[in-house]
C-alpha cells in the first residue's frame, strides 16, 4: 500500500466523501423563491443555491416559503408567481432540476381560522401533504386539534423539523400523542450534524429510532446551510437515514 493510499484510508469520511443526495431524489423543504421570506433574497442567490442542490444529485425541489401572519404575509398567489419567475430563471441558467412550490405554514390562531374557513392551502404530493411548523419553545394549545381539523379537511399534515421544538424534548406525552396519531415527521438533514445544537441532534436521532421520520429536507435558506450540510456524510445516522422508506422518493 502506497503512502497516498494509506493516508486516504485513515481520512475522515467528511474529508473524502462528497455529499450525495441522489437517494432522496426530492428535497421538499427549502426557501428559494427570492425576496419573500428569510431565505434567498435575490434571483442570483437563488440560482447559486439551486445549482449546488442539483450538484448533490437531487432531481426535484419543492420549495416552501414561510406563511406566517406577523412576519411573512405570503399568499398562494405570491408564491406561485414567484415560482413562475424562478422556473424561468432556472431554465435560462440551464440547471437540470425540477422545481415546484408549496408553503411552510406557521401554526397559530390565524392559520386555524384559515382551515375553519376552508381557504386554499398550498400542498405537495398526491396525498395533499401540508407542511406545518410551530414556535420552538412553547407548544401551541391547538396543536393536536389543528392536525385533526386538517385531516378532516382532506389534508395530510406534515410536522416540520419537530426535532427543533424544545417543548417536545420536555413533554414526552406530546411526542407520544403525535406518534399515536401517525403524524409524519419531516427531519432537517442539518439536525444530524449538530448545526442547531447537540440537543437537537440527539432528539433527531431519537425520532429516527422511533420510526417517526417519513420525510427529510434541507430547509435551505442560504449558502451557510449548504456549507454545513456537506459535513453530513461523517455522521453515524446518515447511513441509517438512507435506509428508511422515506416518502421523498415518491414526490
Secondary structure by P-SEA (a helix, b strand, c coil): ccaaaaaaaaccccccccccccccccccccccccccccccccaaaaaaaaaaaaaacccccccccccccccccccaaaaaaaaaaaaaaaaaacccbbbbbbbbccccaaaaaaaaaccbbbbccccbbbbbbccccccccaaaaaaaaaaaaccccccccccccccccccaaaaaaaaaaccbbbbccccccccccaaaaaaaaaaaaaccccbbbcccccaaaaaaacccccccaaaaaaacccccccc
